[in-house]
Amino acid sequence: MPRPLGELEDAVMTRVWEWNRPVTVREVLEDLQEERSIAYTTVMTVLDNLHQKGWVRREAEGRAYRYEAVSTRAAYSAALMNDAWSQSDNPAAALVAFFGMMSPEQREALNDAVRMVQGPASGTRDPEDPEEPEAPGGADTGSGR
């Protein structure tokens, strides 16, 4: 399970995820400097740490590196949620409490996600499928269906 990213690690990874391409320390630095005063070596150290932790891979380009995310922000968020949920002594109650904190938009996104995981055929019955039971009151006519 991944440990939560620190504040500066998250700021750096946010850019790597949003840009969705290999990035240089200089690119990240220039973008971060629009929000805060930060040194090149600090950004270089953060990206090196993220590489050591397995969050980014890097490829040499001249004397510098280009860094690229190993997984998506969605996968990171999912791993954090799964870890928090699995640590509960009552997972069902934890889910109920979590769902209770959700906005209507978040609950709709959850419903959409459940439908995607279950697939399009979930909850529907193919009337031509012989494995499915007949509807109540229906009779088998023996027609070799």
Secondary structure, DSSP 8 states (H G I E B T S, - for coil): ------HHHHHHHHHHHHHTS-B-HHHHHHHHTTTS---HHHHHHHHHHHHHTTSEEEEEETTEEEEEESS-HHHHHHHHHHHHHHT-S-HHHHHHHHHHH--HHHHHHHHHHHHHHH-TTTT---TT-TTS---TT-----S--
